[in-house]
Amino acid sequence: MSEEIRNFIDKLGDGNNIEAGDAFKDALRQKVGDNLDSRRKELAGQLFSTAQAVPTEAETFSDPKPEIAEPGTFNQDGSVSTQNDGKADIDLTSDEAK
């Protein structure tokens, strides 16, 4: 039996309920703390043992390649002409030069 539990029982036996309540809280804190610490150590041991045993590999995955449209030229009406010899069909002359 732990010291905290003995202290709790002694306080109850003496009829000192306030101190018994505090002793009970101390005993409960100690028990919960010990269990949490034990579980934390267990999980840490599993974490590192499984990380070494199972190598992580990347999945082979590739996005589909985008379709490449034929090069084209925008016409003044908003349509696109795809018949092009590769040269730009842009009129760079200003209205003043015409």
MODELLER restraints for C-alpha pairs under 7 A, 6 or more apart:
rsr = mdl.restraints
at = mdl.atoms
rsr.add(forms.Gaussian(group=physical.xy_distance, feature=features.Distance(at['CA:4:A'], at['CA:23:A']), mean=6.34, stdev=0.5))
rsr.add(forms.Gaussian(group=physical.xy_distance, feature=features.Distance(at['CA:4:A'], at['CA:26:A']), mean=6.52, stdev=0.5))
rsr.add(forms.Gaussian(group=physical.xy_distance, feature=features.Distance(at['CA:4:A'], at['CA:27:A']), mean=4.80, stdev=0.5))
rsr.add(forms.Gaussian(group=physical.xy_distance, feature=features.Distance(at['CA:5:A'], at['CA:27:A']), mean=5.84, stdev=0.5))
rsr.add(forms.Gaussian(group=physical.xy_distance, feature=features.Distance(at['CA:7:A'], at['CA:23:A']), mean=6.27, stdev=0.5))
rsr.add(forms.Gaussian(group=physical.xy_distance, feature=features.Distance(at['CA:8:A'], at['CA:20:A']), mean=5.05, stdev=0.5))
rsr.add(forms.Gaussian(group=physical.xy_distance, feature=features.Distance(at['CA:8:A'], at['CA:23:A']), mean=4.83, stdev=0.5))
rsr.add(forms.Gaussian(group=physical.xy_distance, feature=features.Distance(at['CA:8:A'], at['CA:24:A']), mean=5.57, stdev=0.5))
rsr.add(forms.Gaussian(group=physical.xy_distance, feature=features.Distance(at['CA:11:A'], at['CA:17:A']), mean=6.86, stdev=0.5))
rsr.add(forms.Gaussian(group=physical.xy_distance, feature=features.Distance(at['CA:11:A'], at['CA:19:A']), mean=6.30, stdev=0.5))
rsr.add(forms.Gaussian(group=physical.xy_distance, feature=features.Distance(at['CA:11:A'], at['CA:20:A']), mean=4.82, stdev=0.5))
rsr.add(forms.Gaussian(group=physical.xy_distance, feature=features.Distance(at['CA:12:A'], at['CA:20:A']), mean=5.55, stdev=0.5))
rsr.add(forms.Gaussian(group=physical.xy_distance, feature=features.Distance(at['CA:70:A'], at['CA:82:A']), mean=6.45, stdev=0.5))
rsr.add(forms.Gaussian(group=physical.xy_distance, feature=features.Distance(at['CA:71:A'], at['CA:82:A']), mean=6.09, stdev=0.5))
rsr.add(forms.Gaussian(group=physical.xy_distance, feature=features.Distance(at['CA:72:A'], at['CA:80:A']), mean=6.00, stdev=0.5))
rsr.add(forms.Gaussian(group=physical.xy_distance, feature=features.Distance(at['CA:72:A'], at['CA:81:A']), mean=5.24, stdev=0.5))
rsr.add(forms.Gaussian(group=physical.xy_distance, feature=features.Distance(at['CA:72:A'], at['CA:82:A']), mean=4.18, stdev=0.5))
rsr.add(forms.Gaussian(group=physical.xy_distance, feature=features.Distance(at['CA:72:A'], at['CA:83:A']), mean=6.90, stdev=0.5))
rsr.add(forms.Gaussian(group=physical.xy_distance, feature=features.Distance(at['CA:72:A'], at['CA:84:A']), mean=6.64, stdev=0.5))
rsr.add(forms.Gaussian(group=physical.xy_distance, feature=features.Distance(at['CA:73:A'], at['CA:80:A']), mean=5.35, stdev=0.5))
rsr.add(forms.Gaussian(group=physical.xy_distance, feature=features.Distance(at['CA:73:A'], at['CA:81:A']), mean=5.11, stdev=0.5))
rsr.add(forms.Gaussian(group=physical.xy_distance, feature=features.Distance(at['CA:73:A'], at['CA:82:A']), mean=6.49, stdev=0.5))
rsr.add(forms.Gaussian(group=physical.xy_distance, feature=features.Distance(at['CA:74:A'], at['CA:80:A']), mean=4.52, stdev=0.5))
rsr.add(forms.Gaussian(group=physical.xy_distance, feature=features.Distance(at['CA:74:A'], at['CA:81:A']), mean=6.37, stdev=0.5))
rsr.add(forms.Gaussian(group=physical.xy_distance, feature=features.Distance(at['CA:75:A'], at['CA:81:A']), mean=6.89, stdev=0.5))
